[in-house]
Amino acid sequence: VDSEAAEGEESSRLRQLCDRLQGEVEELKGQLQSSNSKELKAAQKRIKELERQQQRQEGQDSRDLTISALRETNMQMQAELDRRGLDLAAARRKAVEAEKRLSEKEEVFSDTCQRLVEAQQRVAQLEGELTHQREVQTSLQSRLQGARAQQTVAEVELRQARHALSSATGLESDLQRRSVPYGSGSFAPRASADLQAPDLNLSVSQADELASTVSAEKAPPSRFISADSESTREMPKAAPLPRSSPQTWMETPRIWQPVGALVRRLPPSHELTLRTSSHFRDLLLKQQGILYEDQQVLLALRSRVAPSTSTSTRRTIEFEATLSNRSGHQIHDVKLQPAADAQSVASRFDLQLQVRGRESAGHSSSMLWPQHQLHFYGKLEVFGVVDSSDGGPQVDLSYLLPDNQALRARLRLPLGATRLMAPAPSRPLAPLKALQLWDAPEFQHTEVSCICQLRTSLAGRMGAFAIWQALELGGALKCLPGAGGFRDALFGGCYVVGEPVDVLMRAELGPMPGEEAKTARASREELCRIAVRSTSHLVNRGVAQAESSTLCFVTDPEPLLLWNAHILSLRHEKVVINNWMHVKGGLIQGLGPGEPPPLQGRKLDLEGRTVLPGLADSHLHVFALGKADAAVSLGDCKSIADLQKRTREHLEEDPPLKLLEGMGWDQDLLGRIPNKEDLDACIPDIPAVFYRRCHHVCVLNSAALRKCAITSETPDPEGGVVERDADRQPTGVLKESALTLLLGNLKEEEPLEREKAILLRGLKLCVENGVTFLQSNDGKNLGGIRRPFDAYASLADEGRLPCRIFLTIEWQAVGEEGMPKSKASHPSGLLSCDRAKIWTDGGLGASTAAMLEPYADDPTNSGVMQMTRPEIDSTLALLKKHGFRVEAHAIGDRAATDLVDAFEKFMPGSQRPVLTHCQFLNRDLVSRMSKLGIIANVQPQFVPSDLPIVKARVGEATERYRYAYVWKTLMKSGVRVAGGSDAPVESPTPLIGMADAMEHALFESERMSFAEALSMYTTEAAYAAWAEDRLGGLEEGKQADFIVLSLRTKSEPTAAELRSATVEKVFVQGRQVHDQSDQNERKRRRLTVGDAPGKNGAPLWISGRCPCPACDP
């Protein structure tokens, strides 16, 4: 036991010793590892430092090498630059020398061209003289042959007489004489002098005397020289046309923007518009070329006139169109189709288009791969004058890119009147005959003239030689020699659709007479006056447009930078304020707050004045406004005696020719309704018609009643009243539809120039009050103008339209001869027509507005419906068939209900039907108008004017009263609300209309904010005109239509500030069309602010509307 215990203790001691030794070993290992780790880290750190030092050394060496190489390269490049600088200097010296030589050669070339033209004219004159001399020589030879025949007969008779004498007297005859048979013309007798035959040979002098007896009708200018005398004698010849006077040049309209191929494009591109104008010009001179191109596609055109057939007088123009995909990706949904809605009344044709090799006609829809083409075949059958100046044949091009971005463009085809013309040689037209036609009254009456600024390629090197060549339009016209000089020429041609029409065109190079040319050579002049005459005004317009497009330099207004301004516009229904705006090419190029960036153009410091987008008048009658402005102003007459005095004063200042019209009388101010005896007292002989303020009532004098054949037997027309006295005799007062009795008798057709003057009078009044685009209702029943589109188009041709016209014609004229077709437009972009108007009831003042319930002040009267529901339906179906949008007159809630029902059936919201006036509605009508997308066309100025009578008429406790003039309620319900004036019923003053909307005189809850009021006359009006993509706002890319007010404010203007503001400047397409500082004449047209009625201080025919309850006693 003890030994085991001792062994155990020994084992334990040994284990402890082992454990201690093991611990010491572990401790030594730890110390060793710690020491190695520190040394290792130190060594590694040293290695890294050495590596970094090596890298720095290598980098330094590399940089030294690079710097050395760069210095060497720099020295080489500097040497090369010096060498090239010397070469450039030498090249510049050579270029200067070459320019000098070129200038000298241009001088010589121009002089040579001048001498060539003069030589050609001299050659033409000599050829005429030579032709005449040949005719005279032929006549003389014929007479000479006759004289020789007579001489032969006389010689035979003489020989017979001598033979008889010899036989009778037994005298011997000469043997040679007997050997010559009778009848020989070569025998010369040797008889005595008294028996010799007369000498019938004509001398040169005698021949000259004989030539003078030739008919003057066959003798062009010529000269004969006598052999007997050195004197000369000139035959009669036609004198060339005298140069137009300075006054004629001043009165001729200036063409600033010639017609181009691109009518419109989405998205817009001004640069592309200029490029297509150049392509269009080239295609007027040749049969094939490029019509349109952009980054994706290129459209080329080739045309020819098909030979006419014996069975038809219509001409057919055949053409091929090739559409090429010039991009690197495919485009799909490619369409090229006729724009049927672009046909106007002056463009009568049938355009067909189909893809080559396919059965489908009318249009094409396909995919176009990169570098591939689509070929189209087109045919234009013409059965009237095709006039490109008011639309002409057009096609629509559209396609989609791979990202589904769409492009749409409308293109005008260069297939107008000149394509159907033949040059003068096809129908020989001598210069003398041409000059006679030029002065003929029927030719003078239809003249169309313009002045063009010549493009550089014509006004520069080639001079008149190139100008005359361009004016021939690829052979359609022919220069007539001898009818002009070096600076003017006369061209002839023939329009050959149906009956041939001779066309003459005269061109004169500038400068204007009375001004000295800056250079001695006419080839340096920049202006050309073109005058076209024929028996067809439409042909003249087409030729003049083609000539101006060929010659004219495409000019844009000078770039304009407005700054230091308070520019207000709408964006997402909120007012946006900017301080500068840049305008170029008729478009807004940029705008923003603060100081403007450095931009080119004329700078206009507005000194804090307010700028607004161009304002609209969405409903008025321009022709009636112009006539009212020239009529007797009766609005402030306070008695019958005042009316008669005003009439006599007007007659002294401006006596009428056939008819005197007066506007604006009010029986409340006069004391009673005037009658024929009142008018006869001041104007007994000339027919006179005086209209009440509402234009629903008029009074005629006895002369007018006689001319209209209105007697006691005349029945009341449906929807109208002929007022009569106790003896059933007409008192001269006509109401509502009875006014149509005037149309066939008093409303005689005005000459075109008179109609244009009346339109300009009304348009200038609109522009002076800030209107830049308007929706005018004009026609035979809407003012008395017969062909409003033609009158507006003529003003646009002459460059005299001061604003944009969206024409609405009366529905009865749709489809009539001479009226525009749907979506007719003018190339200037200032005129279009896509609406027709119907009217279903009367007015509030006369208690003829159609109501669902009787009037509160007349329980037996519910108003007058001028159209039944079936008539409304049939009329809308007719307008839809012809492609017209509808604008409908509705004042009462019954008329509005019938029209909304009809719109729901025939006119979807996508066609944007318009309900005009909307004065009395109900909850259901407001909801349905919003649902159906019907546009409300309202007149805020009616509210204060109608305020004195509205409660009495409709009653306060009715739904129609609570929904009377609810413009803001309509807008909140989602209805698009456009603002207008109905001028001449109200004044065409949008600023006053905005103020009336902001100070709603009937319901405080209907008062609008400035943004809402501004939207009615800008963005909403543009939507109603289907022009929201280019009008209604001041945004980059939109048309530069804006106005400058006298108002200086840094916030949104109040209603009072709008009433007091003055329109100082008006710009349309970037051009200034009105400047208050230039308006010193016609101050009586200035509109000021007062209290209703007649709240604008103007005559009541302009500023008031039916404020009286006694219109229909």
Secondary structure, 3 states (H helix, E strand, C coil): CHHHHHHHHHHHHHHHHHHHHHHHHHHHHHHHHHHHHHHHHHHHHHHHHHHHHHHHHHHHHHHHHHHHHHHHHHHHHHHHHHHHHHHHHHHHHHHHHHHHHHHHHHHHHHHHHHHHHHHHHHHHHHHHHHHHHHHHHHHHHHHHHHHHHHHHHHHHHHHHHHHHHHHHHCCCCCHHHHCCCCCCCCCCCCCCHHHCCCCCCCCHHHHHHHHCCCCHHHCCCCEEECCCCCCEEECCCCCCCCCCCHHHHHHCCEECCCCCCEEEEECCCHHHHHHHHHHHHHHHHCCEEEEEECCCEEEEEEEEEECCCCCCCCEEEEEEEEEEECCCCCEEEEEEEECHHHCCCCCCEEEEEEECCCCCECCCEEEECCCCEEEEEEEEEECCCCCHHHCCCEEEEEEECCCCCEEEEEEECCCCHHHHEEEHHHCCCCHHHHHHHHCCHHHHCCCEEEEEEECHHHHHHHCHHHHHHHHCHHHCCEECCCCCCCCEEEEEEEECCCCCEEEEEEEEECCCCCCCCCCCCHHHCCEEEEEEECCCHHHHHHHHHHHHHHHECCCCCCCEEEECCEEEEEECCEEEEECEEEEECCEEEEEECCCCCCCCCEEEECCCEEEEECEEEEEECHHHHHHHHHCEECCCCCCHHHHHHHHHHHHHHCCCCCCEEEEEECHHHHCCCCCHHHHHCCCCCCCEEEEECCCCEEEECHHHHHHCCCCCCCCCCCCEEEEECCCCCEEEEEEEHHHHHHCCCCCCCCCHHHHHHHHHHHHHHHHHCCEEEEEEECECCCECCCCHHHHHHHHHHCCCCCCEEEEEEEHHHCCCCCCCCCCEECCCCCEEEEEEEEECECCCCCCCCCCCCCECCECCCCCCECCCHHHHHHHHHHHHHCCCEEEEEECCHHHHHHHHHHHHHHCCHHHCCEEEECCECCHHHHHHHHHHCCEEEECCCHHHHHHHHHHHHHCCCCHHHHCECCHHHHHHCCCCEEECCCCCCCCCCHHHHHHHHHCCCCCHHHCCCHHHHHHHCCHHHHHHCCCCCCCCCCCCCCECCEEEEEEECCCCCCHHHHHHCCEEEEEECCEEEEEHHHCCCCHHHCCCCCCCCCCCCCCHHHHCCCCCCCCCC
